[in-house]
């Protein structure tokens, strides 16, 4: 329906107990005027929420990947033949998979160094006996 100025209006009626009919007519703009503000507010909140999600996701990804990158660098050094590496206790004391990898790498490098030293001593003893 439209009013005399050809503006859309909403009309509602209700039958009362006494037989009367109660009617109301309201301009549609009066009802929907606040919706634009609410929609804009919700859109802004969604943008802020998405930005926070991206920031926190990046931080969490960095926190998870830093120890793995650290261990990968140490393993790469060992793979290149450098057995004189040290692994920080903070990584070895962890109670997760990174801790297991750190401790295992540390033990492996220590055993390799021990074996190298034993082979070196044995080789030196052979040279002295020759």
VODREN-819391 format. One line per 4 residues: number of its first residue (from 1); for each residue x, y, z of N, C-alpha, C, O. Coordinates in steps of 0.001 Angstrom, whole numbers, plus 500000, padded with zeros to 6 digits. Example, Ala and Ser with C-alpha at 12.3 -4.5 7.8 and 13.67 -1.06 7.14 Angstrom:
2
1	513190 494310 507800 512300 495500 507800 513200 496700 507800 514236 496681 508465 | 512850 497750 507080 513670 498940 507140 512900 500030 507870 513409 501138 508039
***
This chain:
130
1	500845 498826 500000 500000 500000 500000 500888 501234 500000 502071 501191 500338 | 500254 502343 499600 500971 503601 499530 500157 504684 500212 498928 504616 500245 | 500847 505693 500761 500141 506813 501379 499824 507867 500321 500023 507650 499126 | 499328 509010 500787 498933 510063 499843 500104 510650 499067 499899 511229 498000
5	501341 510513 499581 502527 510999 498859 503166 509889 498034 504287 510042 497548 | 502463 508780 497874 502882 507630 497092 504129 506947 497672 504942 506384 496939 | 504260 507012 499022 505339 506334 499717 504814 504992 500220 503657 504888 500628 | 505654 503976 500191 505171 502667 500653 504903 502686 502157 505676 503243 502935
9	503792 502066 502544 503445 501953 503961 503140 500497 504271 502742 499719 503404 | 503341 500158 505530 502991 498822 506017 501740 498951 506866 501632 499838 507713 | 500797 498049 506624 499508 498098 507317 499318 496786 508059 499593 495705 507538 | 498842 496912 509286 498545 495727 510066 497213 495882 510778 496842 496986 511178
13	496493 494779 510937 495194 494802 511632 495140 493669 512635 495817 492651 512496 | 494317 493874 513648 494114 492857 514688 492677 492950 515172 492208 494028 515538 | 491980 491824 515172 490613 491790 515699 490666 491695 517215 491367 490850 517771 | 489923 492565 517872 489897 492571 519326 488734 491726 519836 487860 491340 519060
17	488720 491441 521123 487708 490594 521731 486322 491243 521662 485308 490551 521563 | 486291 492536 521715 485003 493233 521731 484428 493429 520328 483406 494096 520172 | 485073 492854 519301 484562 492961 517952 485177 494084 517148 485000 494150 515931 | 485878 494943 517798 486531 496031 517074 487735 495486 516317 488247 494409 516623
21	488175 496246 515328 489389 495911 514569 490358 497068 514742 490045 498220 514443 | 491534 496730 515230 492572 497726 515445 493487 497714 514222 493957 496655 513807 | 493734 498863 513658 494585 498948 512470 495703 499950 512683 495558 500918 513429 | 496817 499704 512016 497961 500614 512104 498594 500708 510727 498677 499722 509994
25	499035 501901 510393 499745 502127 509131 501004 502924 509446 500949 503965 510101 | 502149 502412 508965 503440 503035 509249 504223 503131 507938 504223 502208 507122 | 504888 504272 507762 505759 504401 506588 506867 503347 506669 507459 503124 507726 | 507126 502722 505552 508140 501681 505499 509521 502230 505858 510327 501527 506468
29	509795 503461 505489 511089 504085 505790 511324 504218 507292 512466 504130 507746 | 510270 504426 508065 510420 504552 509521 510870 503237 510137 511618 503228 511115 | 510420 502145 509575 510776 500835 510123 512170 500422 509669 512948 499885 510457 | 512483 500667 508419 513751 500178 507866 514902 501172 507974 516017 500856 507558
33	514667 502359 508519 515730 503366 508569 516926 502908 509396 518057 503239 509042 | 516734 502187 510444 517835 501715 511280 518551 500507 510706 519659 500192 511139 | 517953 499827 509748 518570 498618 509199 519847 498932 508425 520792 498145 508473 | 519901 500033 507730 521106 500389 506984 522299 500533 507930 523401 500074 507631
37	522065 501175 509070 523125 501343 510053 523553 499985 510603 524747 499731 510764 | 522595 499120 510890 522905 497789 511439 523683 496964 510417 524642 496282 510778 | 523285 497019 509159 523984 496269 508111 525410 496777 507971 526344 495983 507863 | 525584 498083 507971 526920 498666 507872 527775 498282 509080 528957 497971 508933
41	527186 498302 510255 527898 497924 511474 528319 496454 511427 529455 496125 511768 | 527415 495575 511007 527746 494152 510910 528826 493896 509862 529711 493068 510077 | 528761 494597 508734 529785 494427 507705 531153 494870 508245 532162 494212 507992 | 531186 495964 508975 532438 496423 509577 532975 495424 510587 534178 495167 510638
45	532091 494870 511379 532515 493877 512374 533056 492621 511686 534016 492014 512161 | 532441 492235 510574 532911 491058 509844 534304 491300 509261 535154 490410 509289 | 534535 492496 508739 535851 492819 508189 536903 492783 509292 537987 492233 509100 | 536590 493363 510436 537524 493354 511568 537785 491920 512033 538924 491555 512325
49	536723 491109 512101 536885 489710 512521 537763 488943 511533 538596 488135 511944 | 537586 489186 510254 538414 488498 509254 539867 488932 509372 540774 488107 509259 | 540093 490216 509596 541466 490702 509740 542127 490095 510977 543286 489683 510923 | 541399 490038 512086 541939 489425 513301 542223 487948 513088 543225 487430 513581
53	541351 487270 512361 541560 485852 512067 542831 485655 511261 543601 484732 511530 | 543058 486509 510281 544271 486406 509466 545513 486654 510314 546502 485930 510199 | 545462 487673 511165 546618 488000 512014 546913 486851 512975 548059 486417 513094 | 545877 486357 513662 546103 485276 514625 546524 483991 513928 547355 483251 514455
57	545971 483713 512761 546377 482521 512012 547845 482610 511627 548575 481622 511712 | 548277 483785 511205 549684 483970 510841 550591 483768 512051 551636 483124 511949 | 550187 484321 513198 550996 484159 514405 551080 482699 514834 552150 482217 515206 | 549962 482002 514781 549950 480590 515168 550790 479768 514205 551536 478884 514627
61	550674 480055 512911 551476 479329 511919 552965 479556 512159 553771 478633 512047 | 553315 480785 512486 554728 481096 512745 555213 480374 514007 556327 479851 514041 | 554369 480350 515040 554745 479663 516282 554935 478169 516041 555814 477547 516638 | 554116 477596 515173 554222 476165 514906 555395 475841 513991 556031 474799 514147
65	555683 476710 513052 556725 476390 512070 558134 476740 512546 559099 476155 512054 | 558280 477662 513471 559619 478083 513923 560440 476912 514463 561583 476744 514040 | 559911 476093 515380 560738 474985 515884 561044 473945 514812 562126 473357 514812 | 560116 473715 513912 560356 472736 512851 561445 473247 511912 562307 472484 511475
69	561400 474532 511607 562432 475136 510763 563793 475048 511442 564798 474772 510786 | 563832 475280 512753 565081 475210 513515 565686 473806 513408 566871 473654 513111 | 564865 472787 513652 565349 471404 513596 565765 471053 512169 566776 470379 511971 | 565001 471501 511178 565343 471215 509776 566705 471813 509416 567481 471192 508690
73	566997 473008 509916 568300 473637 509650 569431 472822 510284 570493 472645 509688 | 569187 472332 511498 570216 471521 512175 570442 470212 511418 571581 469783 511238 | 569359 469585 510979 569485 468331 510228 570215 468582 508914 571018 467754 508483 | 569945 469706 508283 570620 470051 507035 572124 470193 507265 572919 469735 506443
77	572521 470817 508365 573950 470955 508676 574602 469593 508862 575712 469356 508387 | 573897 468691 509565 574423 467339 509765 574525 466636 508417 575495 465926 508152 | 573526 466836 507570 573552 466232 506238 574715 466727 505395 575181 466019 504502 | 575187 467930 505668 576332 468489 504944 577656 468069 505580 578724 468464 505114
81	577583 467271 506641 578800 466767 507256 579260 467530 508486 580315 467213 509034 | 578521 468506 508931 578891 469272 510118 578257 468603 511344 577058 468730 511591 | 579097 467888 512103 578590 467200 513297 578857 467999 514564 578619 467503 515666 | 579336 469203 514430 579624 470073 515576 578454 471046 515776 578656 472258 515849
85	577259 470521 515862 576088 471380 516059 575667 471318 517515 575967 470356 518221 | 574983 472331 517946 574400 472316 519289 572909 472600 519140 572488 473409 518314 | 572140 471922 519951 570687 472098 519925 570285 472703 521256 570624 472187 522321 | 569569 473790 521178 569167 474500 522398 568311 473610 523289 567490 472827 522812
89	568525 473749 524601 567765 472949 525569 566269 473219 525489 565461 472338 525781 | 565899 474434 525095 564474 474772 524998 563761 473833 524034 562595 473495 524237 | 564460 473413 522988 563854 472490 522030 563891 471057 522542 562945 470298 522330 | 564962 470686 523204 565082 469321 523723 564130 469064 524887 563710 467927 525103
93	563789 470100 525633 562921 469929 526807 561432 469950 526466 560591 469764 527345 | 561110 470172 525216 559695 470203 524822 559079 468819 524976 559775 467808 524880 | 557786 468778 525212 557076 467516 525425 556297 467081 524187 555383 466263 524289 | 556647 467615 523028 555924 467274 521807 556867 466614 520797 557983 466222 521140
97	556412 466499 519570 557195 465846 518533 558510 466577 518255 559524 465950 517947 | 558485 467898 518366 559715 468669 518156 560744 468302 519223 561936 468211 518928 | 560298 468095 520446 561202 467659 521508 561792 466297 521221 562980 466065 521447 | 560963 465395 520723 561449 464051 520376 562501 464137 519277 563555 463508 519365
101	562208 464923 518237 563171 465097 517143 564466 465735 517642 565558 465311 517264 | 564343 466740 518480 565527 467436 518994 566412 466500 519810 567625 466442 519610 | 565787 465768 520731 566563 464849 521565 567209 463750 520715 568370 463399 520923 | 566452 463216 519765 566982 462152 518911 568134 462656 518062 569136 461959 517903
105	568007 463854 517515 569092 464424 516708 570326 464662 517574 571450 464391 517151 | 570114 465163 518770 571237 465419 519678 571961 464124 520023 573191 464080 520013 | 571214 463077 520325 571811 461776 520654 572552 461213 519443 573658 460689 519572 | 571937 461326 518267 572555 460803 517054 573889 461503 516778 574880 460848 516453
109	573912 462816 516905 575140 463580 516651 576204 463226 517695 577377 463072 517355 | 575803 463097 518952 576767 462725 519997 577363 461344 519716 578569 461146 519865 | 576520 460392 519312 577010 459035 519011 577920 459048 517779 578930 458345 517741 | 577565 459837 516790 578415 459947 515601 579779 460517 515985 580815 460014 515549
113	579772 461557 516796 581042 462150 517235 581871 461160 518034 583089 461086 517873 | 581206 460395 518899 581913 459373 519674 582521 458334 518744 583674 457935 518908 | 581738 457907 517776 582240 456907 516814 583414 457464 516007 584409 456771 515795 | 583299 458708 515562 584394 459323 514813 585655 459396 515660 586750 459108 515178
117	585501 459780 516914 586662 459880 517812 587288 458513 518047 588512 458388 518065 | 586462 457490 518227 586991 456138 518431 587735 455652 517191 588797 455040 517299 | 587177 455926 516015 587838 455526 514764 589159 456280 514612 590158 455711 514172 | 589158 457542 514971 590375 458360 514874 591445 457825 515814 592605 457694 515423
121	591064 457514 517056 592024 456966 518015 592546 455606 517553 593740 455327 517660 | 591665 454776 517048 592072 453453 516568 593038 453588 515396 594015 452847 515291 | 592744 454559 514508 593608 454799 513348 594975 455290 513799 595993 454874 513247 | 595013 456170 514795 596283 456696 515312 597091 455585 515977 598314 455535 515843
125	596400 454686 516699 597085 453560 517334 597693 452634 516277 598799 452126 516461 | 596981 452417 515186 597502 451572 514110 598724 452188 513483 599679 451487 513149 | 598701 453533 513314 599847 454207 512716 601071 454105 513606 602193 453943 513127 | 600838 454205 514927 601969 454116 515864 602572 452708 515867 603782 452556 516036
129	601758 451704 515686 602224 450314 515699 602903 449934 514398 603663 448966 514356 | 602640 450684 513331 603258 450334 512043 604673 450783 511911 605301 450549 510879
***
